[in-house]
């Protein structure tokens, strides 16, 4: 992006300050809501650059019919993530420090090779060949807007599609042949609350990675080796509160655990 509009500049400033202060915006003026998805993603890029935080990679959301219906989306969405918010399971978070947290069980895919911008489209096999490793993971999504007064979707895209914290569980061996069939169960305080399978995510949880590679190719930026991409929730978006313990089981391949302290 070569030129920043006044409205993009104003929204980027608000989101940078909200990120730095770990707080939410209680309201957002209608005239600051981006007009298009492209404008919104440009704001997210401005925010990431001005924060100067080391990138972790990207999150993808809206990868299931249920989530797209809930959010009224026509396509998946994505946003920048940051390494300072990545940790290993078992993790502990203070619930009071989180911003309307939502727990989402996802595959975390880390690239071993670049997927740079180019003229021709990427194939699925090329994208898979760029993958280095896959982990069981939980995203604790957070939003810089209060849940009770969410603005229109383009404003959410500008906020990195509610990117939050990323808890890495076990590394998944044999990921090339088994992710679509893998069952995922989400327990809260030992009680099963949600379940799904890899195939719930665009029929193959590596397909969102291909989708993002194409989006970033068209943007002219691409994806880089070492970036981790969370490929979308198989268990929807589950709100959590202080005092709860969450455990996600990825078939027989991995477990991710988080305690949310009151």
PATI-276247 format. One line per 8 residues: number of its first residue (from 1); their letters; for each residue x, y, z of N, C-alpha, C. Coordinates in steps of 0.02 Angstrom, whole numbers. Layout:
NUM = a = X/Y/Z/X/Y/Z/X/Y/Z  ...
This chain:
1 = xxxxxxxx = 42/-59/0/0/0/0/44/62/0  31/110/-45/75/168/-51/46/230/-20  -20/232/-10/-51/292/17/-101/273/72  -98/309/127/-141/296/184/-192/352/189  -257/333/191/-308/384/197/-313/408/269  -346/464/279/-353/492/346/-392/444/391  -444/410/365/-483/365/406/-443/303/424  -401/279/377/-358/222/392/-307/241/446
9 = xxxxxxxx = -280/300/439/-231/324/488/-262/329/558  -323/355/562/-357/362/626/-371/295/658  -396/247/618/-412/182/645/-348/145/666  -296/150/626/-233/118/643/-206/145/709  -210/210/719/-187/240/782/-225/211/841  -291/206/836/-331/179/891/-312/107/906  -302/67/853/-287/-4/864/-216/-15/889  -169/26/868/-101/21/896/-102/35/970
17 = xxxxxxxx = -136/88/990/-139/105/1061/-176/52/1101  -230/25/1073/-267/-28/1108/-225/-90/1117  -186/-108/1066/-141/-166/1071/-87/-154/1123  -56/-96/1122/-3/-82/1169/-27/-81/1241  -89/-56/1251/-116/-50/1319/-156/-112/1340  -163/-160/1295/-203/-221/1308/-273/-203/1333  -307/-161/1294/-374/-139/1313/-420/-140/1252  -484/-132/1266/-534/-131/1212/-561/-61/1200
25 = xxxxxxxx = -584/-52/1139/-619/10/1121/-693/-1/1135  -723/42/1175/-793/33/1192/-840/53/1135  -817/99/1093/-855/119/1034/-807/133/976  -834/129/916/-795/148/857/-841/188/811  -821/251/797/-863/291/752/-874/257/685  -934/262/659/-951/229/596/-905/251/539  -883/314/541/-842/338/485/-770/312/487  -753/273/539/-686/243/541/-687/170/520
33 = xxxxxxxx = -746/142/510/-751/72/487/-727/70/414  -677/27/398/-653/23/329/-710/7/281  -705/33/220/-757/24/171/-753/-44/137  -692/-71/132/-683/-135/98/-635/-179/138  -634/-244/122/-588/-290/154/-516/-269/140  -502/-247/78/-434/-227/60/-411/-168/103  -455/-120/114/-438/-64/158/-424/-88/229  -465/-136/252/-457/-162/320/-391/-198/328
41 = xxxxxxxx = -373/-241/280/-310/-277/284/-251/-229/281  -259/-175/244/-206/-124/242/-196/-92/310  -251/-80/346/-245/-53/414/-210/-103/459  -227/-167/454/-194/-218/495/-118/-219/482  -99/-209/420/-28/-207/403/6/-145/433  -29/-89/432/-2/-28/462/7/-39/537  -43/-68/570/-39/-80/642/21/-125/659  29/-179/622/85/-225/636/152/-190/628
49 = xxxxxxxx = 159/-150/577/223/-115/565/237/-65/620  186/-30/642/197/22/693/208/-7/762  178/-64/776/192/-97/839/265/-119/843  290/-144/787/360/-166/785/373/-231/822  321/-268/837/329/-331/874/351/-386/826  390/-433/851/412/-489/809/351/-530/788  345/-541/723/287/-580/700/294/-654/716  237/-685/732/233/-757/737/213/-786/669
57 = xxxxxxxx = 164/-755/639/139/-777/574/71/-748/561  22/-793/550/-46/-772/531/-98/-818/563  -157/-790/574/-215/-831/592/-264/-829/534  -300/-884/526/-354/-887/478/-418/-904/516  -472/-870/499/-536/-883/532/-589/-889/477  -649/-908/498/-703/-916/450/-691/-973/402  -661/-1028/427/-644/-1084/384/-696/-1141/388  -749/-1131/426/-804/-1180/428/-869/-1145/410
65 = xxxxxxxx = -917/-1183/386/-982/-1154/369/-1014/-1122/430  -1007/-1155/488/-1040/-1129/548/-1013/-1061/568  -947/-1054/566/-917/-990/586/-933/-936/534  -929/-953/470/-946/-903/419/-1018/-880/426  -1063/-927/441/-1133/-908/452/-1140/-862/512  -1106/-879/566/-1111/-839/628/-1084/-768/617  -1029/-763/580/-998/-697/568/-1023/-664/503  -1066/-698/466/-1094/-672/403/-1038/-658/354
73 = xxxxxxxx = -996/-708/343/-940/-703/298/-953/-742/234  -925/-716/179/-927/-752/115/-864/-793/104  -809/-773/136/-745/-807/127/-710/-810/195  -657/-850/201/-616/-846/262/-586/-777/270  -559/-764/329/-525/-701/343/-459/-717/378  -415/-666/384/-350/-680/414/-324/-618/449  -269/-626/486/-237/-570/521/-168/-588/545  -129/-536/559/-60/-545/583/-60/-568/656
81 = xxxxxxxx = -13/-612/674/-4/-634/743/67/-618/765  78/-620/832/141/-596/860/172/-648/906  238/-655/902/274/-707/939/270/-697/1014  264/-636/1037/260/-624/1109/198/-656/1141  150/-674/1100/89/-705/1126/86/-780/1112  143/-810/1097/147/-883/1086/180/-916/1147  154/-974/1166/183/-1011/1222/168/-1085/1214  197/-1125/1257/188/-1197/1253/138/-1221/1305
89 = xxxxxxxx = 104/-1276/1289/59/-1309/1336/100/-1349/1387  77/-1352/1450/18/-1319/1479/32/-1245/1493  -19/-1204/1480/-13/-1131/1488/-59/-1107/1543  -42/-1050/1571/-84/-1017/1622/-92/-944/1603  -154/-920/1602/-168/-850/1588/-211/-822/1644  -201/-758/1659/-245/-723/1704/-306/-700/1664  -364/-723/1681/-424/-706/1643/-436/-631/1642  -416/-596/1695/-427/-524/1698/-386/-485/1647
97 = xxxxxxxx = -333/-516/1621/-290/-483/1572/-313/-496/1500  -362/-539/1491/-384/-557/1424/-444/-516/1402  -451/-508/1336/-503/-465/1308/-557/-508/1276  -611/-522/1313/-666/-564/1288/-639/-627/1254  -601/-669/1291/-567/-725/1259/-614/-779/1233  -595/-806/1176/-630/-862/1144/-579/-917/1131  -595/-978/1149/-550/-1035/1139/-567/-1069/1073  -515/-1080/1032/-524/-1111/967/-470/-1164/956
105 = xxxxxxxx = -490/-1226/942/-443/-1281/931/-423/-1282/857  -358/-1277/844/-333/-1270/776/-268/-1309/766  -251/-1321/703/-185/-1345/686/-140/-1285/675  -80/-1286/705/-31/-1234/695/22/-1261/646  25/-1231/588/68/-1254/533/126/-1206/526  188/-1231/532/248/-1189/526/283/-1205/460  299/-1152/423/330/-1160/358/405/-1171/363  430/-1216/321/502/-1227/315/531/-1188/256
113 = xxxxxxxx = 487/-1169/209/510/-1134/149/464/-1075/134  492/-1025/101/452/-967/81/400/-986/29  345/-949/30/296/-950/-25/291/-878/-49  339/-857/-90/346/-786/-108/294/-764/-159  287/-698/-167/241/-675/-220/268/-694/-289  222/-713/-333/239/-730/-401/178/-721/-445  187/-726/-510/132/-715/-557/83/-773/-558  109/-835/-556/66/-894/-562/40/-915/-493
121 = xxxxxxxx = -19/-946/-494/-50/-969/-432/-12/-1027/-402  -15/-1032/-336/14/-1090/-301/-33/-1150/-308  -3/-1208/-313/-42/-1269/-310/-43/-1294/-238  -92/-1337/-224/-97/-1365/-157/-34/-1405/-140  -9/-1443/-188/50/-1484/-173/111/-1442/-159  118/-1385/-194/175/-1340/-180/170/-1312/-110  110/-1294/-89/101/-1266/-22/117/-1319/31  94/-1380/21/107/-1434/69/183/-1447/73
129 = xxxxxxxx = 217/-1443/16/289/-1455/16/327/-1401/55  296/-1343/65/329/-1289/102/322/-1297/178  279/-1344/200/266/-1353/272/324/-1390/305  345/-1364/363/397/-1398/402/370/-1443/456  321/-1417/494/293/-1457/549/224/-1431/566  186/-1474/600/118/-1458/621/111/-1475/695  79/-1430/733/66/-1441/804/-8/-1439/818  -30/-1476/868/-95/-1465/898/-93/-1396/932
137 = xxxxxxxx = -146/-1358/927/-144/-1292/956/-211/-1265/978  -209/-1216/1022/-268/-1177/1041/-252/-1104/1031  -295/-1071/993/-292/-998/991/-340/-971/1044  -316/-926/1085/-359/-888/1130/-370/-821/1095  -424/-818/1056/-438/-758/1016/-458/-701/1062  -435/-641/1046/-453/-581/1084/-470/-526/1034  -514/-482/1055/-537/-429/1010/-527/-361/1044  -505/-312/1005/-496/-244/1032/-561/-204/1032
145 = xxxxxxxx = -616/-237/1016/-683/-207/1023/-722/-249/1072  -762/-218/1114/-801/-256/1163/-853/-299/1126  -863/-360/1150/-907/-407/1116/-979/-382/1112  -1000/-343/1161/-1069/-319/1162/-1081/-264/1111  -1028/-236/1081/-1037/-181/1033/-988/-190/975  -989/-249/944/-943/-262/889/-961/-220/828  -912/-188/797/-926/-152/734/-931/-200/676  -939/-173/616/-945/-214/556/-881/-254/544
153 = xxxxxxxx = -888/-308/505/-832/-354/494/-768/-320/470  -770/-272/424/-707/-242/404/-666/-213/462  -699/-189/513/-662/-163/571/-627/-220/608  -658/-280/608/-626/-338/639/-565/-360/599  -569/-356/533/-511/-373/492/-453/-326/507  -468/-264/518/-416/-215/534/-382/-232/600  -418/-266/644/-391/-287/709/-359/-356/704  -338/-376/645/-306/-441/638/-354/-499/644
161 = xxxxxxxx = -418/-487/630/-469/-540/637/-469/-569/707  -460/-524/757/-461/-542/828/-404/-590/847  -346/-578/819/-288/-620/837/-271/-610/911  -252/-665/943/-239/-662/1015/-177/-699/1036  -187/-753/1075/-131/-792/1103/-132/-862/1074  -73/-893/1071/-65/-956/1035/-28/-1006/1078  -62/-1059/1097/-34/-1110/1141/-19/-1172/1100  46/-1188/1095/68/-1245/1056/67/-1308/1097
169 = xxxxxxxx = 32/-1359/1072/33/-1424/1103/83/-1469/1069  69/-1534/1069/115/-1583/1042/124/-1576/966  184/-1592/945/197/-1595/873/162/-1657/845  131/-1649/787/93/-1703/757/136/-1738/704  152/-1801/718/190/-1841/670/143/-1868/616  169/-1880/558/129/-1908/504/72/-1863/482  83/-1797/486/30/-1750/471/8/-1751/398  51/-1773/354/34/-1771/282/-27/-1813/265
177 = xxxxxxxx = -38/-1867/302/-93/-1911/283/-151/-1913/330  -148/-1878/388/-199/-1892/438/-237/-1833/467  -226/-1771/444/-257/-1714/477/-332/-1710/465  -355/-1725/404/-426/-1719/389/-468/-1766/431  -442/-1826/443/-480/-1877/481/-474/-1869/556  -429/-1826/579/-416/-1822/651/-475/-1790/688  -498/-1824/741/-551/-1797/784/-521/-1752/837  -557/-1699/853/-534/-1651/903/-590/-1642/954
185 = xxxxxxxx = -573/-1648/1018/-621/-1639/1073/-597/-1584/1119  -642/-1541/1138/-627/-1485/1183/-665/-1494/1249  -627/-1500/1303/-656/-1509/1370/-645/-1446/1412  -694/-1430/1452/-688/-1377/1502/-703/-1407/1570  -654/-1404/1615/-659/-1434/1681/-680/-1507/1677  -651/-1542/1628/-663/-1614/1621/-726/-1633/1586  -766/-1584/1564/-830/-1598/1531/-823/-1582/1456  -841/-1628/1413/-838/-1617/1341/-887/-1562/1321
193 = xxxxxxxx = -860/-1510/1289/-902/-1454/1269/-909/-1448/1193  -857/-1465/1157/-859/-1459/1085/-818/-1516/1054  -835/-1535/993/-793/-1582/956/-801/-1570/882  -751/-1593/845/-751/-1584/773/-697/-1627/742  -682/-1614/679/-631/-1652/644/-595/-1606/596  -535/-1627/576/-496/-1586/530/-534/-1571/465  -574/-1618/442/-611/-1609/380/-663/-1554/385  -682/-1533/446/-730/-1479/454/-702/-1413/428
201 = xxxxxxxx = -637/-1409/423/-604/-1347/401/-589/-1352/326  -637/-1330/286/-628/-1327/213/-610/-1396/184  -634/-1449/215/-624/-1519/194/-553/-1545/208  -506/-1501/218/-437/-1519/232/-405/-1460/268  -380/-1469/330/-354/-1412/367/-292/-1380/337  -263/-1410/285/-209/-1377/249/-234/-1334/192  -297/-1342/174/-325/-1300/120/-327/-1226/139  -343/-1208/202/-340/-1137/220/-270/-1107/211
209 = xxxxxxxx = -218/-1148/222/-150/-1125/210/-140/-1107/136  -165/-1150/92/-162/-1135/20/-201/-1072/5  -259/-1064/35/-300/-1003/24/-261/-941/45  -227/-944/103/-190/-886/127/-129/-872/83  -96/-925/60/-39/-915/15/-61/-877/-48  -120/-893/-73/-146/-859/-132/-165/-787/-115  -195/-775/-58/-213/-707/-37/-150/-664/-32  -99/-690/1/-37/-652/11/1/-645/-55
217 = xxxxxxxx = -4/-694/-99/27/-687/-166/-4/-629/-203  -71/-626/-202/-105/-571/-238/-91/-503/-205  -78/-505/-139/-62/-443/-103/8/-419/-121  50/-466/-145/119/-449/-164/169/-458/-109  151/-496/-57/195/-505/0/217/-578/9  171/-625/1/188/-695/10/192/-715/83  214/-777/95/224/-805/161/297/-824/168  323/-823/231/394/-834/241/408/-895/284
225 = xxxxxxxx = 466/-927/270/489/-983/311/493/-961/384  472/-1005/429/472/-989/501/407/-962/526  363/-938/481/298/-914/503/253/-972/521  214/-962/574/164/-1012/594/95/-985/577  55/-1027/546/-13/-1008/526/-62/-1053/563  -108/-1022/600/-163/-1061/631/-219/-1065/580  -240/-1126/564/-279/-1137/504/-355/-1139/514  -379/-1116/571/-450/-1112/581/-478/-1163/630
233 = xxxxxxxx = -528/-1143/667/-554/-1183/722/-599/-1240/698  -586/-1299/727/-629/-1357/714/-683/-1364/766  -681/-1323/818/-728/-1328/874/-765/-1262/885  -765/-1218/836/-800/-1155/843/-765/-1108/890  -803/-1060/916/-776/-1008/961/-810/-1015/1029  -773/-1037/1079/-802/-1050/1145/-778/-998/1195  -823/-957/1223/-803/-909/1274/-779/-945/1338  -729/-917/1371/-704/-946/1434/-700/-891/1486
241 = xxxxxxxx = -696/-912/1550/-691/-864/1604/-641/-889/1656  -624/-845/1703/-577/-862/1755/-599/-921/1797  -551/-963/1816/-565/-1021/1857/-576/-1084/1817  -575/-1079/1750/-588/-1138/1709/-522/-1167/1683  -524/-1233/1673/-467/-1269/1644/-490/-1301/1578  -452/-1289/1526/-470/-1311/1459/-419/-1363/1435  -446/-1417/1406/-402/-1468/1376/-429/-1486/1308  -385/-1485/1258/-403/-1506/1190/-365/-1569/1173
249 = xxxxxxxx = -402/-1618/1147/-372/-1682/1127/-376/-1688/1051  -318/-1696/1019/-314/-1703/947/-303/-1777/932  -357/-1816/927/-351/-1887/918/-305/-1918/969  -260/-1960/946/-208/-1988/990/-142/-1953/980  -143/-1895/946/-81/-1863/925/-58/-1806/970  -104/-1776/1007/-82/-1718/1045/-134/-1691/1093  -110/-1657/1144/-152/-1625/1195/-127/-1554/1204  -175/-1508/1215/-159/-1439/1231/-200/-1421/1293
257 = xxxxxx = -168/-1391/1343/-202/-1373/1406/-190/-1301/1426  -242/-1269/1450/-237/-1200/1474/-278/-1193/1538  -249/-1161/1587/-285/-1141/1648/-296/-1066/1646  -358/-1046/1654/-376/-975/1657/-387/-956/1729  -339/-921/1758/-341/-903/1828/-391/-847/1841  -428/-855/1895/-479/-805/1913/-445/-741/1938
